[in-house]
Amino acid sequence: MQRYILIRFLQCLLALWVMSVIVFSLARMTGDPLDVLLPMEAGEGERERVAHHWGLDRPLYEQYFVFLGKALKGDFGNSWKWQGHTAMGLVIERLPATLQLAGVAIVISVMLALPFGVLTAVWKDTFFDSLGKIVALLGQSLPSFWLGIVLMWIFAVSLGWLPTSGRGTWHHMILPAICLGWFQVAAMMRLVRSSMLDVLDSEFVKLTRVKGLPEWKVVWKHCLRNAAIAPLTYFTVTAGVLITGSVVIESVFAWPGTGLLAVDAVRARDFQVVQAIVIVFSSVFLMANLLVDVLYAYIDPRIRY
Amino acid sequence: MQRWGTRGVLWGVAVLVVVLVMHVAWAQAPAKGKLERLIVAVAPLGWDTNFTWLQSRSGMLDKRPALEYLVGIDRNTGAYIPELAEKWAMAPDGKSWTITLRKGVKFHEQWGEFTAKDVRHAIFLISQPDSVQTDAGLWRSLMGIEKNDSIEAMAKKLEQMVQIVNDHEVIIHTTVVAPELVDSLSAKSDLVMESKARWDAGGKELYGQKVVGTGPFEFVERKVGSYVLYKRVENHWRQTPAYKELEFRWVPEGVTRLATLIAGEVHISDIDRALQKDATDKGMKVISSKLTAIGHEWLFGGMYFATPDKLDQKQPFVDKRVRQAMNMAINRKAIATNILGGRVQPMLVTRFHPQEDEALWPGIWNPEWEKRAEDLYGYNPTKAKALLKEAGYEKGFEFTIYLYTLPGLPEIIDIGQALALDWEAVGLKPKMVEIDFPRVREQYRTKSIHGALWPLRGSPNAFNLLRIFNKAKESVVYAYEHPYIEERHEALGKAVDKTERARLLREIGDHKFNEFADMPLFWLFAEAGVNPKYISDYTFPGSITGFFTHLEYIKLAQ
């Protein structure tokens, strides 16, 4: 097991290095940052002056090694858009907002998906099951920005129950967290339902019923525990997706997290911040995947690599 | 599962949801009473920083409340008015300006009185090697600062060029004639007054923490990515705001900005033109600037008549008849009505403004342009086709239309598509290409944007436009250039007399008008959505990078 974890960890490091090369190259392929940094009337002299100041006049490979050397120490340089802030400092400052939103979205998705998934399996082919299917269908097909705007107009503008946007009290979190979590609710609900259906048909469940165990105990204890392997592994990946995939929701709800930071940084060609975000996001995702692999091997002893 | 038990759980959940919703609704009810914090929702700027020189002019929006300029801008007329300077006068040779400063104006936070030392310091800040401010290049060249000058060398030059007569009088010397320096000293430009004493105490690090000036609002806090908060300065020398606090809140999406305004969470908002009707339908008010703020034009790529080696004679745009035909194929009225809500004024010569430029250079405006505009530029597809035939392009030709959005004018893409239809109607074959604006910048900077049309928008000032867009050398936005214009640029570099400068500028205007140098379209107003429940009057000129200036003069509804 330890060897397996070590190999997977080394693979993660390799993936991270490849990621650093990709993000460094792609950022520069989008064009010259001076065209964003400087006003359009800036002359050639101005361009040379500012390029020299930011080290943009050095060869690309040199810029990469400087970047890599500093990145290994956690230094991604100073931001261009947010002057006076370091790129990593910005990511760290904005990460709690994203974690908070993702955390609430995860809680919402688990709290809804688990009972709904179990109930739709138990009440298969009933009205409740159909309702669950509709929820799943809508959750997976509605674009999150559209859902966000519709919910905002209903609950914030028309009814005035919730704030439209921004971050402050827990009220601010409700709409973005629902939008962010709904897709995952739908996905996870379907997964729980199908796993539960498999387990409900198995012999040991019939045995528990024959033994006279109460139905709630059969369903919520014995069946759910056995049906949890697939949703559990999916949940770990979901956590990674929610943390890294909040770009759209953060923009719609002006939620000051890393997703919004990423959008702003890309628009401003703020290479340093873009690089820091991508590396942090990649690390989160790789760690989530590593955790899934380890969990999988732990839960299912048949799995050995 | 026992049905009754499940039903009970579901009822319990339903009751809990109702209680929560009621609690949230109660908590969200807006508090009644006088407005104490005015909140402005605005799309995030290109920069989010307290440094005034590490961003370009548009980034100043969130710092203006705390800062003041030597010369102010009248919110009704757009005229230059005294602010921190009481008087200003140019020497006869046009190479120095004497400025008399206002006495008794204090910086926020006990940083002392504003004096002549702060004027020199302001020029130092904007001219620093790391400065990317819009006027950085202009000030460096006016002060004679070379590319490789160190900070120390630069400071030494400034000691000579910015002569301190006494605490309240300063003479700014320039290396070349600068008869329009008042514009660069004004709130339309970038020279904000910040405290020298504060710089001496903590330098760049201290400046990064707060925006400190002499304005009617004092900086409280900047939450990067979220908001900037100010509190009013009691008994400010110029204007004490009617409300205690001012907040700029960053809201990236246009629909969300509209929602925040209608929901009463913010009181002024930047509302996209396409959403303005939704705002007014919900009882909001859209206030226009007093003056037209944004000029919009389309440029022909590759018009390098003053650098023949860069001119591609095979390009159809090189033919004046083609340029006229393309101008005459445009149904400007339909575009103005259907895309811009009709709230525009025609632009006859690119960025020559009949009021604002006339105020700076009396005589620059040629009334003939108005008389002849319909004949030369008016919508006439038949004549456009005839001109194309005469030029040998009866079957049309292919060309590229670059489409991208620019701040303040998100409708550019719609306008580009409408133009494409107009040109197709006269037999041309436009190819629309969506592109990132910086990519276009690379092309015009390197004089390689042949055979493409590209849109622009910007503020009025004919001279600024000409020196940036219509100059063959030592510029960077190489658009239309011509030896005739070069001669006049040469003369403008020496002429001091206002009348003479106006004549030279008008001659360039005549040339561009007669040669169909580009496709001038409209002057647009800057527009701000306000909630009339809170705001009864907001007057702003619009000529200072659009809206959200002069916020201290807002009158509240209560």
Boltz contact constraints between the chains, C-beta under 6 A:
constraints:
  - contact:
      token1: [A, 31]
      token2: [B, 438]
      max_distance: 6.0
  - contact:
      token1: [A, 31]
      token2: [B, 439]
      max_distance: 6.0
  - contact:
      token1: [A, 35]
      token2: [B, 438]
      max_distance: 6.0
  - contact:
      token1: [A, 35]
      token2: [B, 441]
      max_distance: 6.0
  - contact:
      token1: [A, 36]
      token2: [B, 438]
      max_distance: 6.0
  - contact:
      token1: [A, 37]
      token2: [B, 132]
      max_distance: 6.0
  - contact:
      token1: [A, 38]
      token2: [B, 132]
      max_distance: 6.0
  - contact:
      token1: [A, 39]
      token2: [B, 56]
      max_distance: 6.0
  - contact:
      token1: [A, 39]
      token2: [B, 134]
      max_distance: 6.0
  - contact:
      token1: [A, 40]
      token2: [B, 477]
      max_distance: 6.0
  - contact:
      token1: [A, 41]
      token2: [B, 468]
      max_distance: 6.0
  - contact:
      token1: [A, 42]
      token2: [B, 137]
      max_distance: 6.0
  - contact:
      token1: [A, 43]
      token2: [B, 137]
      max_distance: 6.0
  - contact:
      token1: [A, 43]
      token2: [B, 476]
      max_distance: 6.0
  - contact:
      token1: [A, 45]
      token2: [B, 147]
      max_distance: 6.0
  - contact:
      token1: [A, 46]
      token2: [B, 137]
      max_distance: 6.0
  - contact:
      token1: [A, 49]
      token2: [B, 147]
      max_distance: 6.0
  - contact:
      token1: [A, 50]
      token2: [B, 132]
      max_distance: 6.0
  - contact:
      token1: [A, 53]
      token2: [B, 129]
      max_distance: 6.0
  - contact:
      token1: [A, 53]
      token2: [B, 130]
      max_distance: 6.0
  - contact:
      token1: [A, 81]
      token2: [B, 47]
      max_distance: 6.0
  - contact:
      token1: [A, 82]
      token2: [B, 48]
      max_distance: 6.0
  - contact:
      token1: [A, 82]
      token2: [B, 224]
      max_distance: 6.0
  - contact:
      token1: [A, 83]
      token2: [B, 49]
      max_distance: 6.0
  - contact:
      token1: [A, 83]
      token2: [B, 51]
      max_distance: 6.0
  - contact:
      token1: [A, 83]
      token2: [B, 54]
      max_distance: 6.0
  - contact:
      token1: [A, 84]
      token2: [B, 49]
      max_distance: 6.0
  - contact:
      token1: [A, 84]
      token2: [B, 208]
      max_distance: 6.0
  - contact:
      token1: [A, 149]
      token2: [B, 255]
      max_distance: 6.0
  - contact:
      token1: [A, 152]
      token2: [B, 259]
      max_distance: 6.0
  - contact:
      token1: [A, 156]
      token2: [B, 263]
      max_distance: 6.0
  - contact:
      token1: [A, 157]
      token2: [B, 259]
      max_distance: 6.0
  - contact:
      token1: [A, 157]
      token2: [B, 262]
      max_distance: 6.0
  - contact:
      token1: [A, 157]
      token2: [B, 263]
      max_distance: 6.0
  - contact:
      token1: [A, 160]
      token2: [B, 28]
      max_distance: 6.0
  - contact:
      token1: [A, 161]
      token2: [B, 24]
      max_distance: 6.0
  - contact:
      token1: [A, 161]
      token2: [B, 25]
      max_distance: 6.0
  - contact:
      token1: [A, 161]
      token2: [B, 28]
      max_distance: 6.0
  - contact:
      token1: [A, 164]
      token2: [B, 259]
      max_distance: 6.0
  - contact:
      token1: [A, 164]
      token2: [B, 260]
      max_distance: 6.0
  - contact:
      token1: [A, 164]
      token2: [B, 263]
      max_distance: 6.0
  - contact:
      token1: [A, 164]
      token2: [B, 265]
      max_distance: 6.0
  - contact:
      token1: [A, 165]
      token2: [B, 251]
      max_distance: 6.0
  - contact:
      token1: [A, 165]
      token2: [B, 256]
      max_distance: 6.0
  - contact:
      token1: [A, 171]
      token2: [B, 24]
      max_distance: 6.0
  - contact:
      token1: [A, 215]
      token2: [B, 1]
      max_distance: 6.0
  - contact:
      token1: [A, 216]
      token2: [B, 1]
      max_distance: 6.0
  - contact:
      token1: [A, 251]
      token2: [B, 252]
      max_distance: 6.0
  - contact:
      token1: [A, 251]
      token2: [B, 253]
      max_distance: 6.0
  - contact:
      token1: [A, 252]
      token2: [B, 253]
      max_distance: 6.0
  - contact:
      token1: [A, 254]
      token2: [B, 251]
      max_distance: 6.0
  - contact:
      token1: [A, 256]
      token2: [B, 225]
      max_distance: 6.0
  - contact:
      token1: [A, 256]
      token2: [B, 226]
      max_distance: 6.0
  - contact:
      token1: [A, 264]
      token2: [B, 44]
      max_distance: 6.0
